[in-house]
Amino acid sequence: METFGEKVKRTTKKVIRAIIILVILGGVITFSFLYWGTYEDGVMAGKILRISEKGVMFKTYEGKINLETFGALKGTSPIAESFDFSVEKSDKDLIKQLQTVALSGERVNLYFVKRYARFPWRGDTKYFATRIERLQ
């Protein structure tokens, strides 16, 4: 026959096991939300100033777009009106298009998503270019 102490030990082990499983499950759900969740989805118009691969440990593609609103806001400089963004490393076609328009200096619409969190292997910003539209 089982004693009271043995029952308490067995129940305690079950409770601890359940807590550990819940913590791990909560961590996976939180990480998934922060990694793949989209906070904002939008478009910016301007000229691509640069697109480059950078990083020491994690190589990421980073870009800058000049929003060309000089004069629209009094007392601001064109530098303050540029916008940094990242590009997913797997999106080779978009990287190629961005390099092409950066060299040509043409005006584009840059579509982007903003993620909830920044991860060093993904990019320097929370903003990720998803596609560009060349303006004629």
C-alpha positions as CSV (number, residue, x, y, z in Angstrom):
1,M,0.0,0.0,0.0
2,E,1.2,3.5,-0.9
3,T,2.0,6.0,1.9
4,F,0.9,9.6,2.0
5,G,4.5,10.8,1.4
6,E,4.8,8.7,-1.8
7,K,1.5,10.2,-3.1
8,V,2.7,13.7,-2.4
9,K,6.0,13.0,-4.3
10,R,4.2,11.6,-7.3
11,T,1.7,14.5,-7.4
12,T,4.6,17.0,-7.0
13,K,6.4,15.4,-10.0
14,K,3.3,15.6,-12.1
15,V,2.8,19.3,-11.2
16,I,6.4,20.2,-12.0
17,R,6.3,18.3,-15.3
18,A,3.1,20.1,-16.3
19,I,4.6,23.5,-15.4
20,I,7.7,22.8,-17.4
21,I,5.6,21.7,-20.4
22,L,3.5,24.9,-20.1
23,V,6.6,27.1,-19.9
24,I,8.2,25.5,-23.0
25,L,4.9,25.7,-24.9
26,G,4.5,29.4,-23.9
27,G,8.1,30.1,-25.0
28,V,7.5,28.5,-28.4
29,I,4.3,30.4,-29.0
30,T,5.8,33.7,-27.9
31,F,8.9,33.2,-30.1
32,S,6.7,32.3,-33.1
33,F,4.6,35.3,-32.6
34,L,7.6,37.7,-32.3
35,Y,9.4,36.0,-35.2
36,W,6.7,35.7,-37.8
37,G,4.1,38.2,-36.6
38,T,3.5,41.4,-38.6
39,Y,2.8,44.6,-36.7
40,E,2.6,46.9,-39.7
41,D,2.2,46.5,-43.4
42,G,2.8,49.5,-45.7
43,V,4.5,51.3,-48.6
44,M,7.0,54.1,-48.9
45,A,7.9,56.1,-52.0
46,G,11.4,57.4,-52.7
47,K,14.8,56.6,-54.1
48,I,16.9,53.7,-52.9
49,L,20.2,55.2,-51.6
50,R,21.9,51.9,-50.8
51,I,21.5,48.2,-50.4
52,S,24.4,46.3,-48.8
53,E,25.3,43.0,-47.1
54,K,26.8,43.6,-43.7
55,G,27.5,42.0,-40.4
56,V,30.3,40.1,-38.7
57,M,28.7,36.9,-37.4
58,F,25.4,37.1,-39.3
59,K,25.4,38.6,-42.8
60,T,22.2,40.5,-43.5
61,Y,21.0,42.8,-46.3
62,E,20.3,46.3,-45.2
63,G,19.1,49.3,-47.3
64,K,18.2,52.9,-47.0
65,I,15.5,54.8,-48.9
66,N,15.3,58.6,-49.3
67,L,11.7,59.5,-48.8
68,E,12.2,62.8,-50.8
69,T,10.0,65.0,-48.7
70,F,12.5,67.8,-48.6
71,G,10.7,71.0,-48.0
72,A,7.5,69.3,-46.9
73,L,8.5,69.6,-43.3
74,K,10.1,72.9,-42.4
75,G,13.4,72.7,-40.6
76,T,14.2,69.1,-41.4
77,S,17.1,67.8,-43.3
78,P,17.1,65.2,-46.0
79,I,19.1,62.8,-43.8
80,A,16.3,62.8,-41.2
81,E,13.9,61.8,-44.0
82,S,15.7,58.6,-45.0
83,F,14.5,55.3,-43.8
84,D,16.5,52.1,-43.0
85,F,15.1,48.7,-43.8
86,S,16.2,45.1,-44.0
87,V,15.7,42.4,-46.7
88,E,15.3,38.7,-46.0
89,K,18.4,36.9,-47.2
90,S,16.4,34.3,-49.0
91,D,14.7,37.0,-51.2
92,K,17.4,37.1,-53.9
93,D,15.1,38.5,-56.6
94,L,14.2,41.5,-54.4
95,I,17.8,42.1,-53.5
96,K,18.8,42.1,-57.2
97,Q,15.9,44.6,-58.0
98,L,17.0,46.9,-55.2
99,Q,20.6,46.9,-56.4
100,T,19.4,47.8,-59.9
101,V,17.2,50.7,-58.8
102,A,19.9,51.9,-56.3
103,L,22.3,52.3,-59.2
104,S,19.8,53.9,-61.6
105,G,18.4,56.4,-59.0
106,E,14.8,55.9,-60.1
107,R,11.9,56.5,-57.9
108,V,10.2,53.4,-56.5
109,N,7.4,52.3,-54.1
110,L,8.9,50.1,-51.4
111,Y,6.4,47.7,-49.8
112,F,7.4,46.5,-46.3
113,V,6.3,44.8,-43.2
114,K,7.2,45.7,-39.6
115,R,7.9,42.7,-37.3
116,Y,7.4,42.8,-33.5
117,A,11.0,42.0,-32.7
118,R,14.4,42.2,-34.2
119,F,16.7,39.2,-34.4
120,P,20.4,39.6,-35.3
121,W,20.4,36.8,-37.9
122,R,17.5,38.4,-39.7
123,G,18.4,42.1,-40.0
124,D,19.3,45.3,-38.2
125,T,15.8,46.7,-38.3
126,K,12.2,45.5,-37.6
127,Y,11.3,46.8,-41.1
128,F,11.6,44.2,-44.0
129,A,11.1,45.0,-47.7
130,T,8.7,42.6,-49.4
131,R,8.7,44.0,-52.9
132,I,9.3,47.1,-55.0
133,E,7.3,48.8,-57.7
134,R,9.2,50.8,-60.2
135,L,7.6,54.2,-61.1
136,Q,7.6,55.3,-64.7
